[in-house]
Amino acid sequence: MPRSFVRRVEDFACERCGQAVTGNGYTNHCPACLWSKHVDVAPGDRAAGCGGLMEPVEVESRAGGYRILHRCTLCAAEKWNQAAPEDDFEQILAIARTSTNRKLGL
């Protein structure tokens, strides 16, 4: 049975771009570059042993916002995460364009 969400308020420095990120308990990626880190099996549990950086590879529009697909650069695990209001919208659009072009073979 899946574990329930564990809210953790943690500040961190993005290991991809160096941005200082102030966590709010739901923060799971850098708002500047949108990269994440593979630390959880279930949200907030910090049980993943991988620790690889997770690249934002796809964006999907959902009612009320966007979600970002992250793929681990070490183990290829994939997880969807909600985009946050403070996320760089130009980065969201760039990822959406790149993933659309990839799907179209461009």
Protein Blocks (a to p, Z undefined) as FASTA:
>chain_A
ZZdddddddddddfklopacddehjacbdfklopacdfbfbghklpafnlpacddfbdcd
dehiacdddddfklopacdddddfklcfklmmmmmmmmmmmmnoZZ
